[in-house]
Amino acid sequence: MRRAFIRYISAIVAAVCFAGGVCHSTYAAAMGQAAGAVGMQQGVLSQPNLQPGAALQPNLQPGAAVQPAAPFPGVAAPAQAGGTGVPGFDPSAQTGGAGAASVVTPAQLMQISGFYSNTVLVGDSVMVGFRNYCARSSDPVMKQLKFLAAGSLSLHNAFWDVSSRSVHPLYMGAQRQVWESVQLMGAQRVFLFFGINDMCYGVEPTLPLYLQLVSKIKEYSPAAEITIISATYTKKDRGKGLLNNANIAAFNSNMQMLAAKNGWGFIDIATPLSDGAGNLLPAYCSDNYLHQTNSAYEVWRLAMYGYARKRLGI
């Protein structure tokens, strides 16, 4: 039993070490300590201090200008005009020291893994991309996540009856409305990512639908904990009509306030993926519009770790 426990810890430590660029010697040291103490209190590995990005700006209205945001902790600041760097993961960005990183013990990694057990993420084609990223990941924390994601899914069509024209995510081989699937999955934590496909209707008609969707989920799964993930931006000047970055920023600001008011969690993923001026950073855009690259989904991964650490107080 002790050997099986250590093998489990080894898989988690290896995934986080190698995904974070941690050297083999650090991994070996961590596992050596883990093997020597089943309590795992002495095993240490390097991992950046993963915290969500800065808070969204409050009270943005449709059409209002979006102010530059601070760089996401742990991610290099966007390259300035004339620069040659490509934004990406930078362990020294959080603490300021060259190569510096915070400390995460194997025991803490187990806590994070436990936090995300029985978790489902719900959303549109951008969430489909994160689902695919997690499926390919060597990180066992990400691989355990469950998804209800479908292209073109929105708050508006989430209430449609199941039919040949509905786009509800599949679960157990069939389309089902989100709240039914969440109940069948026995999800304890539900992360919701909506808004992009809804902006063609505008901000104000969309906000009540988020409240209605959460209400339906809670009706079917009263104990489920709700977390809102902010909608992400389009590439600069690639928005269409009401689906524009000013409206997305206003929507996110309102959702952050609604989350606080209703006791839901909130993850601002838009800010760390932005160019500092309220647009999706080109390096994070895969289609010159709004879909995202693997580098962008690494930022998602870091944000998920940061959210769990904040909630767990570790």
C-alpha positions in Angstrom: 0.0 0.0 0.0 2.9 2.3 0.9 4.5 1.7 -2.5 1.2 2.4 -4.4 0.9 5.6 -2.4 4.4 6.7 -3.4 3.7 5.8 -7.1 0.6 8.0 -7.0 2.6 10.9 -5.6 5.4 10.3 -8.1 2.9 10.7 -11.0 1.6 14.0 -9.7 5.1 15.4 -8.9 6.5 14.3 -12.2 3.7 15.9 -14.2 4.0 19.2 -12.4 7.8 19.3 -12.4 8.2 18.5 -16.1 5.2 20.7 -17.2 6.7 23.6 -15.3 10.2 23.0 -16.6 11.6 21.8 -13.3 14.9 20.0 -13.6 15.2 16.3 -13.1 17.4 16.8 -10.0 14.7 18.8 -8.3 12.2 16.1 -9.1 14.5 13.4 -7.8 15.1 15.3 -4.6 11.4 15.8 -4.1 10.7 12.1 -4.6 13.6 11.0 -2.5 12.1 13.0 0.4 8.6 11.7 -0.4 9.8 8.1 -0.2 11.5 8.8 3.1 8.4 10.3 4.7 5.0 9.0 3.8 3.6 12.1 5.5 5.1 14.0 2.5 5.7 17.0 4.7 9.4 17.2 3.8 9.2 16.6 0.0 9.6 19.9 -1.8 9.7 20.8 -5.5 9.8 24.1 -7.3 6.6 25.5 -8.8 5.6 29.1 -9.5 3.2 30.9 -7.2 0.1 30.4 -9.3 -2.4 33.1 -8.6 -5.3 34.4 -10.8 -4.9 37.6 -12.6 -5.7 41.1 -11.4 -9.4 41.9 -10.7 -11.5 43.1 -13.6 -12.4 46.7 -13.7 -15.7 47.4 -12.1 -18.7 49.1 -13.6 -17.6 49.0 -17.2 -20.5 49.8 -19.6 -21.0 48.6 -23.1 -18.8 50.6 -25.4 -16.6 51.9 -22.6 -12.8 51.9 -23.1 -10.9 49.1 -21.6 -7.9 50.2 -19.6 -4.5 48.3 -19.7 -4.3 45.5 -17.2 -1.3 44.3 -15.1 0.5 41.2 -16.4 -0.7 37.9 -15.1 1.5 36.7 -12.3 3.8 33.9 -13.5 3.4 34.9 -17.1 5.8 37.3 -18.9 4.4 40.7 -19.7 3.3 41.3 -23.3 6.1 42.2 -25.7 6.1 45.9 -26.5 6.3 47.2 -30.0 9.6 46.4 -31.5 10.2 43.7 -28.9 11.2 40.2 -29.9 10.0 38.2 -26.9 6.9 36.0 -27.0 4.8 36.1 -23.8 4.9 32.8 -22.0 5.5 31.1 -18.7 8.1 32.9 -16.5 8.7 31.4 -13.1 10.7 34.5 -12.0 7.9 36.9 -12.8 6.0 36.3 -9.6 8.8 36.7 -7.0 11.2 38.9 -9.0 14.2 36.7 -8.4 16.0 35.0 -11.3 14.5 31.5 -11.5 12.8 32.0 -8.2 9.7 30.0 -7.5 7.4 29.3 -4.6 7.4 26.0 -2.9 4.7 23.3 -3.4 4.9 20.1 -1.5 3.6 16.8 -2.8 1.0 16.9 0.0 -0.2 20.3 -1.3 -0.4 18.7 -4.8 -2.6 16.0 -3.3 -4.8 18.7 -1.8 -5.2 20.5 -5.2 -6.0 17.1 -6.9 -8.6 16.5 -4.2 -10.1 19.9 -4.7 -10.8 19.2 -8.4 -12.2 15.7 -7.9 -15.8 15.6 -9.1 -15.4 18.8 -11.0 -17.0 19.6 -14.3 -16.3 22.5 -16.6 -19.1 23.7 -18.9 -18.8 26.0 -21.9 -18.5 26.6 -25.6 -15.8 25.9 -28.3 -13.1 27.7 -26.3 -13.8 25.3 -23.5 -13.7 22.5 -26.0 -10.1 23.6 -26.7 -9.3 23.4 -23.0 -10.9 20.0 -22.8 -8.6 18.8 -25.6 -5.6 20.4 -24.0 -6.3 18.6 -20.7 -6.9 15.3 -22.4 -3.4 15.5 -23.9 -1.8 16.8 -20.7 0.6 14.8 -18.5 -0.7 16.7 -15.5 -3.0 14.3 -13.6 -4.8 17.2 -11.9 -5.9 18.5 -15.3 -6.6 15.0 -16.7 -9.1 14.3 -14.0 -11.3 17.2 -14.9 -14.7 16.5 -16.5 -16.2 18.6 -19.3 -19.6 19.5 -20.8 -18.5 21.5 -23.7 -19.9 22.0 -27.2 -19.3 24.4 -30.1 -21.8 27.3 -30.3 -23.1 26.6 -26.8 -24.5 29.8 -25.2 -26.6 30.9 -22.3 -29.4 31.5 -24.8 -29.5 28.1 -26.4 -28.7 26.2 -23.2 -32.4 26.4 -22.4 -33.6 25.0 -25.7 -35.3 21.6 -25.7 -33.2 18.7 -27.0 -33.8 18.4 -30.7 -32.0 18.0 -34.0 -31.0 21.7 -33.9 -29.9 21.9 -30.3 -26.2 22.0 -29.4 -26.3 20.7 -25.8 -23.1 18.8 -24.8 -23.2 15.1 -25.1 -23.1 13.0 -22.0 -23.5 9.2 -22.0 -23.9 9.4 -25.8 -26.9 11.8 -25.8 -27.6 15.5 -25.7 -28.9 16.6 -22.4 -29.5 20.0 -20.9 -26.5 21.1 -18.8 -28.3 20.8 -15.4 -29.4 17.3 -16.1 -25.9 16.2 -17.1 -24.3 17.9 -14.1 -26.7 16.0 -11.8 -26.0 12.6 -13.5 -22.2 13.3 -13.2 -22.5 13.9 -9.5 -20.5 17.1 -9.8 -19.5 18.8 -6.6 -17.9 21.8 -8.3 -19.2 23.4 -11.5 -17.1 25.9 -13.5 -19.1 27.9 -16.1 -17.6 29.6 -19.1 -20.2 31.5 -21.1 -20.7 34.9 -22.7 -18.8 34.9 -26.0 -21.6 33.4 -28.1 -24.1 35.5 -26.1 -22.7 38.9 -26.9 -24.5 39.1 -30.2 -27.6 39.7 -28.1 -25.8 42.3 -25.9 -24.8 42.4 -22.3 -28.1 43.3 -20.5 -30.3 40.5 -22.1 -27.6 38.0 -21.3 -26.9 38.6 -17.6 -30.3 37.3 -16.3 -29.8 34.0 -18.3 -26.6 33.3 -16.2 -28.7 33.6 -13.1 -31.3 31.3 -14.5 -28.8 28.7 -15.6 -27.1 28.7 -12.1 -30.6 28.4 -10.6 -31.4 25.4 -12.7 -28.1 23.7 -11.8 -28.7 24.3 -8.2 -32.3 23.0 -8.4 -30.9 19.7 -9.7 -27.7 19.7 -7.7 -28.3 21.7 -4.6 -24.8 21.0 -3.1 -22.9 21.9 -6.2 -20.4 24.8 -5.8 -20.5 27.3 -8.7 -17.5 29.2 -10.1 -17.8 31.6 -13.1 -14.9 31.8 -15.5 -14.8 35.2 -17.3 -15.4 35.3 -21.0 -12.3 35.8 -23.1 -11.6 38.5 -25.7 -11.3 38.4 -29.4 -8.2 39.4 -31.2 -7.9 43.2 -31.7 -10.5 44.6 -34.1 -11.8 41.1 -34.9 -15.1 41.5 -33.1 -18.4 41.5 -35.0 -21.2 43.8 -34.1 -22.2 43.5 -30.4 -19.6 40.7 -30.0 -16.8 43.2 -29.3 -14.2 43.5 -26.5 -15.8 46.4 -24.8 -19.0 44.4 -24.3 -17.1 41.4 -23.2 -15.3 43.5 -20.6 -18.6 45.0 -19.4 -20.1 41.5 -19.2 -17.2 40.2 -17.2 -17.3 43.1 -14.8 -21.0 42.5 -14.2 -20.5 38.8 -13.7 -17.8 39.4 -11.2 -20.1 41.5 -9.2 -23.0 39.0 -9.5 -20.6 36.2 -8.4 -19.6 38.1 -5.3 -23.2 38.9 -4.5 -24.4 35.3 -4.9 -21.4 33.6 -3.2 -20.0 32.0 -6.4 -16.4 31.8 -7.2 -14.9 33.8 -10.0 -11.8 33.3 -12.1 -10.6 36.2 -14.3 -9.0 34.4 -17.3 -9.5 37.3 -19.7 -6.9 39.6 -18.1 -4.0 37.2 -18.2 -4.8 36.4 -21.8 -5.0 40.0 -22.9 -2.5 42.3 -24.6 -3.0 44.8 -21.8 -5.5 46.8 -23.8 -8.5 44.5 -23.6 -7.8 42.3 -26.6 -6.8 38.6 -26.9 -3.0 38.6 -27.2 -2.0 37.4 -30.8 0.3 34.8 -29.3 -2.7 33.2 -27.6 -5.0 33.3 -30.7 -5.2 30.2 -32.9 -7.5 31.5 -35.7 -7.1 35.3 -35.9 -10.5 35.6 -34.1 -11.1 34.2 -30.6 -10.1 30.6 -30.3 -6.9 29.8 -28.4 -3.5 28.2 -28.6 -1.9 25.6 -26.3 0.1 28.5 -24.8 -3.2 30.1 -23.8 -4.4 26.9 -22.2 -1.3 26.7 -20.2 -2.4 30.0 -18.7 -5.8 28.4 -18.0 -3.9 25.6 -16.2 -2.0 28.0 -14.1 -5.2 29.9 -13.2 -6.9 26.7 -12.2 -3.9 25.8 -9.9 -4.0 29.4 -8.5 -7.7 29.3 -7.8 -7.4 26.0 -5.9 -4.4 27.2 -3.9 -6.3 30.4 -3.0 -9.4 28.5 -1.9 -7.3 26.0 0.0 -5.1 28.6 1.6 -1.9 27.0 0.5 
